[in-house]
Amino acid sequence: MTQSTSQSTIATAADYAEAMLTARKAKNLLAGIIAALILVQLVVFFLLRYRFDPATHTRAVDYLKYLIGATDFLGLITPVVLAVVLLLMVAIMLVGRLIGVSRLLGAFLWCIVLGVLLFPWQAFLINQSFTSPEFKIPGVLYTWAELLARVRAHPEDIHHTLLFWARFVGWPVLSLLVLVTIHLNSRRGLRQALGEVPPQPFPRAS
């Protein structure tokens, strides 16, 4: 009876470990896709600002237009899928009573923030020029219409210059930092759950 119980416990632990390893692969893939989407939008912005004229109808500009559409589409879906994967990890760790769940929960909450940041709100608010009195803060991912309207703009004062560069460069870099935070927190929590690093002692109250 004892041997059977021991074998069942080992099999359950192995099953939990296999599930966590599969989820880790999915998490790393999704995080890599999100990073690639943000970097693609940064590269396209600089290409159209300094290299290609977006008003022309060359084949290169057409390819970039379709590329931006693809990044917007994937940018809407990928953070949601990543959040679901992180939530599944949290559920597995809670059921299996594994350590490191606090870091995974933190990564999940940061993923919600990242999804809100990436969502292209301006596509629904219809305020491409930022001159409307109903101005709303846009999402990190820009649309082709917004890029076409603003990529060759030259703001007249320092205030609008800072807004311009923050919108097309600052916000994407900030979202990359949030993504790195998600990756590091989830990586540390998963390594603790899988026994790859020793558990940290709980701080005692003074």
Number of C-alpha atoms within 10 A of each C-alpha: 6 7 8 9 10 11 12 12 12 12 12 13 15 13 12 19 19 13 14 21 16 11 18 19 11 16 23 15 13 19 20 13 17 25 18 14 22 22 15 15 23 17 12 18 22 14 16 18 17 10 10 16 15 21 11 10 9 11 9 11 18 13 11 20 18 12 17 22 15 12 20 22 14 14 22 17 13 17 24 17 15 23 21 15 18 25 17 17 25 25 15 17 22 13 10 14 11 18 19 24 22 14 20 27 20 16 27 24 15 19 24 14 15 23 21 16 20 22 20 21 19 20 17 8 13 15 18 19 12 18 8 10 7 9 14 13 13 21 19 29 28 25 20 19 12 16 21 18 13 17 19 15 13 10 14 8 8 9 9 13 14 12 14 18 12 15 17 20 17 15 19 23 16 15 21 19 14 18 22 15 16 24 20 15 20 27 19 16 27 27 18 19 22 19 14 10 12 10 13 9 6 6 6 5 4 3
